[in-house]
Amino acid sequence: MRHLALFALLAAVFPSAACAAQQTASPAGAPVPVEAARPAFTLDTPIQRLVADPAAKAVLDRELPGLTTHERYEQFKGISLKTLQPFSGGLISDERMRAVEAGLKALG
């Protein structure tokens, strides 16, 4: 939603810049919609950004069930999994972190 508001502002202020922001060039020179590019997620990405993306949230729900519904989610959603892990009391193991990392890379 934030991107739509930004695009509307760009279109109103800089009509040609808005058109350029909407497309990028492919190697063949044909325009490619910006929305086609998926952001790269890592273990350093804030949890709330992962949850905002349905595919990344599915990875979290699969590999760390209960994380996104945890009673303290609001308190830790702004930090990354890498930052949260040491405070998890062993609940977020290195093995789970590797599984999440592989799942996020597969979205790619």
N, C-alpha and C positions, 0 to 999 in steps of 0.2 A: 504494500500500500504506500509506503514511504517513497518507493521508486516512482510510482504513478504521480505523486504530488510533485516530486522533483522534475519529472519529465514535463508536467504541465507548466511548471514555473519556467523551465528552459524554453519551452515552446512559445510562451508569452513574451519572454525577454529577448531570446536569441533564436528566432525561427530556424535559421540554418544550423545552429549548434544542436538544436533538438533533433533534427533529422540525422545529424552525424552521431549523436549519442544513441540513437535508436538502432544503428547498424554498425557492424564491423565488417571488414573485408575478409573473405576467405582466401586461401592461397590461389584459387583460380580467379579471384577478383569479383566473384558474385557476393552480394550483400548477405550477411548472416545475422538474423535477429540476435540481439544481446541476450535475450531470455534463454536462448539455447545453451549458453555457457553456464555450467553448474559451478558454484563456488567450491573451492578446494577446502575441505574440512580436515582438521587434524585434531590430535589430542590437546592441542593448545587453544582450540577454538572455544569461546565461552559456551557453556552448556545451553544457554537460552537461544543462541544462534543455531545450534544443532537441532534443538527442539522445534524451532521455527520452520525447518525444512522437513517435510513429511518423510522423505527417504532416510535422512540422517536420524530422525526421531525413531524410525522403525529399527535402525541399527541399535540405538540405545536401548529400546524396549526389548529387543531380542537378546542382546548381550549383557545388559545390566537391568534385568526386570525390577520394577519398583522405583527406579531412580527418578523418573519424571513424575511419579505420584507420591514421592516421599513427603512426609509432613513438613520437612524443612527445605523443600525445594526452593521456595522463595528466597531463602537465605543464601543458598549456594549457586543459584542459576547463573549468576554473573561471572563465575570463575570457570576455569577449564577443568577437564577431567584430570589432567596432569597435576593441577594444583590441589584438587579435591582428594585424590587417591591417598596421600599420607594421613588424612584426617578420617578415613573411612573405617579405621580399625580392622583392616585386612579384608573388608567386604569387596573392595575393588582390587582384585589381585592383578599381578603382572600379566597373567594369562588372559584375564578378561580385557585388560587394556590392549593387549595385542590383538584380540578378537575384534574389539571396537575399531582399532586402527585399520585392520584389514577390511572391515566392513565399510568404513568411510572412504578408504582408497578405492574400493570397488565401485563406488558411486561416480567416480571420476571424471 
